[in-house]
């Protein structure tokens, strides 16, 4: 029987260069995948993604309400996430607690060349 996971996205629109945008996308994909695969076992849960800016910085949090078990070792996915965070000039941290796990990525916007709008829309909207 499939497990149901609720995915919540909280963001405010901002502009980000295209080469930074795809790196952020890869990081988010890996963090969401990790939560979906490892946090819930045979039960459902919630993954919340928050994306916001503060001055010249972007802060991205991926939080789940799963088992919050600390990994025994860092897998290839988290090594790639750390490398991409470094390429963005940022940092990533992971916290595990009684109410789940939280990964927080912080990096500078660096709005120099071509910008891409990061916006939220409902499925089926353009």
N, C-alpha and C positions, 0 to 999 in steps of 0.2 A: 504494500500500500504506500503510495507516494506521501512524502512529508510536505506540509504546507509551510512556506516561509514567507513572511510579509517583508517586503522591501520598501523602506521609507526614504525618500530623497528630500532634503531640506537645503535650499540654496538661494542665493541672491545672484542675479546676473552680473557678470563682469567680463572683461576682455583679457584674452590670453593668447600669446603667439602660438601659431600652429605647431611648431616643433616642441613646444612645452605642453600643449594640449594633448597630443597623442601619448606622451610619457605619463601624464596624469591619468589618462584613460587606462593604460596598461596597469598602473599601480592600483587603481580602483578595481579593475577586473580581478586582479589576483587577490586582493583583500576580501572582496565579496565572495569569491570562490572559496577561499579558505574558511570563511565563516559558514557558508552553506555546507561544505563537506565535513567540517570537523566540530562545529559547535553544538549541534543539536541532536546527534545520534538518531534515534527513532522517533523523536518528537519534533514538532514544529517550533518556530520561534520568530524573532524579529531581527532584521538587520537594518540599522539606521545609518544613512550616509549624510553627513553635514558638510557643506562646502561654502566657505565664506571668506571675505577679505577683511583685513584690518590694516589700514594704511597701505603700505607697499607689499604686504605679505598675504599669502593664501594659506588658510588652514582647512585641512580636510580630515574629518574623523569618520572612521568606519567602526560602528559599535554593534555588538550582538548581545542578546540575552541568553546565550547558550551556557555550556558547561564550565566555561572559564578555566579550563585546564591549560596550564602553561605547556608549550611544546617541549618535548625532550631534547630537541635539537632544531637548529634552523635549517629548513629545507631549501631547495633550489629556488622556489617561488619567492620566499622572503629575502633571499640573497639578491635576486633580481630587483625586487622592490627597493632594497637598500641602495643598490647601484643606481637605479633610476632616480631615487630621491637625491642622491649625491649629484647626479648630472643636472638636476633642477636647482642645485645650490641649496638644498634643504636638508631637513632631518626627518627621521621617522622613529616613533617610539611605540612600543606595545605594552599594554597593561592587562593583567589578568586578575579578576576579582570574583567575589561571590555572585555578582549580578551579570557576569559575562566578560567579554574581552573588548578592548578598545585599541585601535591603531590610529595614531595621529601623525599626519604629515604636515609639515610647515615648510613653505618655500617662498622666495620672492617672486613677484609678478613679472618684473623685467619687461615692461612694455616698450620694446624698441622697434621691431619691424612689423610685419604683417600681423594683424590681430584677428582672433576668432571669437565670436560671441558665444558665451556659455550661457544657455538659457534652458529653462524647464518648460516642457509642453506636455499636454495630455496625449495618450496614444491616439493616433489618427489625425492629430493636428499637424499643420505645417507652419 
